[in-house]
Amino acid sequence: MEILEAAGSLLVGMGGRLALSIAGGLALAIPAVLLGVAIHTVRQRRARAVPMADGLAWRPGAYFAPNHTWLAPGRRTGEFTVGVDDLARHILPSVTSVELPRPGMDVHRGDPIVVLRAGGRTVRMGAPVDGKVMRVNPAVRRDPGLVHREPYGGGWLFTLAPADAAYMRLPQDREAGGWLAAERTRLSRFVESELGLAAADGGALVEPLPAALGEEGWRKVVFAFLHAA
């Protein structure tokens, strides 16, 4: 009888410790799960908030330059945040390293001031307008993939103080959306007419573009679309 009571006490104790362990694990896991759900929800809302034009996203309030960079008014007066747009993201296979300009540099429209590397491929992006570089984004140095994953968000490159109001002549908002859609059409026609590759559905972007074009074809696309001043 005493043995049975001892065994019962042992089982009860083990069950209690197991229950406490499970409760403790749940107490740690539940906040992590809730945080993950919250982050996913925020990202989904942001994704839904980004306007689309013919399958390409554009950032409200931003001005879009011919070399597929954008600039948008920043938090500091007179400063504009600069990044690459969604068509540039489609052209780039990935971003594995980033070289940023030096704060304080005076730049002119078209000056190559950012270097994006995608493995063995290199793209030099030009300044969208004349101005002075004010700050750079250290996050893209630590995580270059941000440029590709969040071109209108955490993947911004630097801030610029424009030398004049020339940026106001660049397309913005719905005009920018229409321009991006036209650029997508131009890219598809360029790929078909210049490189002899027809889009799979008669007009959509070739995916993944760099792999489909080959090295020489990809360089021609980069020159035609990302080096435009």
Solvent accessible surface area in square Angstrom, and as a share of the most:
residue,aa,sasa,rsa
1,M,170,0.76
2,E,144,0.65
3,I,142,0.72
4,L,127,0.63
5,E,103,0.46
6,A,64,0.49
7,A,45,0.35
8,G,30,0.29
9,S,76,0.49
10,L,107,0.53
11,L,119,0.59
12,V,115,0.66
13,G,28,0.26
14,M,99,0.44
15,G,38,0.37
16,G,34,0.33
17,R,142,0.52
18,L,110,0.55
19,A,59,0.46
20,L,132,0.66
21,S,75,0.49
22,I,94,0.48
23,A,55,0.43
24,G,35,0.33
25,G,38,0.37
26,L,97,0.48
27,A,64,0.50
28,L,145,0.72
29,A,47,0.36
30,I,89,0.45
31,P,76,0.48
32,A,64,0.50
33,V,92,0.53
34,L,113,0.56
35,L,113,0.56
36,G,38,0.36
37,V,86,0.49
38,A,49,0.38
39,I,77,0.39
40,H,105,0.47
41,T,43,0.25
42,V,66,0.38
43,R,153,0.56
44,Q,81,0.36
45,R,148,0.54
46,R,160,0.59
47,A,70,0.54
48,R,171,0.62
49,A,75,0.58
50,V,44,0.25
51,P,37,0.23
52,M,117,0.52
53,A,15,0.12
54,D,86,0.45
55,G,44,0.42
56,L,0,0.00
57,A,15,0.11
58,W,18,0.06
59,R,66,0.24
60,P,75,0.47
61,G,27,0.26
62,A,0,0.00
63,Y,22,0.08
64,F,1,0.00
65,A,1,0.01
66,P,52,0.33
67,N,6,0.03
68,H,0,0.00
69,T,2,0.01
70,W,0,0.00
71,L,0,0.00
72,A,3,0.02
73,P,80,0.51
74,G,30,0.29
75,R,245,0.90
76,R,136,0.50
77,T,145,0.84
78,G,45,0.43
79,E,13,0.06
80,F,18,0.07
81,T,20,0.11
82,V,1,0.00
83,G,0,0.00
84,V,0,0.00
85,D,0,0.00
86,D,6,0.03
87,L,0,0.00
88,A,0,0.00
89,R,71,0.26
90,H,35,0.16
91,I,0,0.00
92,L,4,0.02
93,P,51,0.32
94,S,45,0.29
95,V,8,0.05
96,T,78,0.45
97,S,40,0.26
98,V,15,0.09
99,E,81,0.36
100,L,21,0.11
101,P,6,0.04
102,R,163,0.60
103,P,66,0.42
104,G,43,0.41
105,M,49,0.22
106,D,102,0.53
107,V,4,0.02
108,H,115,0.51
109,R,136,0.50
110,G,31,0.30
111,D,48,0.25
112,P,94,0.59
113,I,18,0.09
114,V,2,0.01
115,V,20,0.12
116,L,1,0.01
117,R,79,0.29
118,A,8,0.06
119,G,55,0.53
120,G,80,0.77
121,R,49,0.18
122,T,42,0.24
123,V,2,0.01
124,R,125,0.46
125,M,2,0.01
126,G,9,0.09
127,A,1,0.01
128,P,2,0.01
129,V,9,0.05
130,D,52,0.27
131,G,7,0.07
132,K,80,0.34
133,V,0,0.00
134,M,72,0.32
135,R,79,0.29
136,V,24,0.14
137,N,6,0.03
138,P,71,0.44
139,A,26,0.20
140,V,0,0.00
141,R,128,0.47
142,R,181,0.66
143,D,53,0.27
144,P,24,0.15
145,G,17,0.17
146,L,27,0.13
147,V,0,0.00
148,H,43,0.19
149,R,144,0.52
150,E,61,0.27
151,P,11,0.07
152,Y,28,0.11
153,G,36,0.35
154,G,28,0.27
155,G,0,0.00
156,W,56,0.20
157,L,1,0.01
158,F,3,0.01
159,T,2,0.01
160,L,0,0.00
161,A,29,0.22
162,P,27,0.17
163,A,74,0.57
164,D,85,0.44
165,A,57,0.44
166,A,30,0.23
167,Y,35,0.13
168,M,122,0.54
169,R,197,0.72
170,L,31,0.15
171,P,21,0.13
172,Q,57,0.25
173,D,55,0.28
174,R,203,0.74
175,E,120,0.54
176,A,0,0.00
177,G,4,0.04
178,G,44,0.42
179,W,59,0.21
180,L,0,0.00
181,A,25,0.20
182,A,59,0.46
183,E,15,0.07
184,R,36,0.13
185,T,52,0.30
186,R,97,0.36
187,L,0,0.00
188,S,13,0.09
189,R,166,0.60
190,F,38,0.16
191,V,2,0.01
192,E,96,0.43
193,S,87,0.56
194,E,109,0.49
195,L,42,0.21
196,G,61,0.59
197,L,64,0.32
198,A,73,0.57
199,A,14,0.11
200,A,115,0.89
201,D,105,0.54
202,G,75,0.72
203,G,36,0.34
204,A,30,0.23
205,L,15,0.07
206,V,26,0.15
207,E,108,0.49
208,P,87,0.55
209,L,2,0.01
210,P,4,0.03
211,A,79,0.62
212,A,45,0.35
213,L,18,0.09
214,G,33,0.32
215,E,77,0.34
216,E,112,0.50
217,G,8,0.08
218,W,2,0.01
219,R,120,0.44
220,K,94,0.40
221,V,0,0.00
222,V,8,0.05
223,F,149,0.62
224,A,28,0.22
225,F,0,0.00
226,L,0,0.00
227,H,85,0.38
228,A,35,0.27
229,A,65,0.50
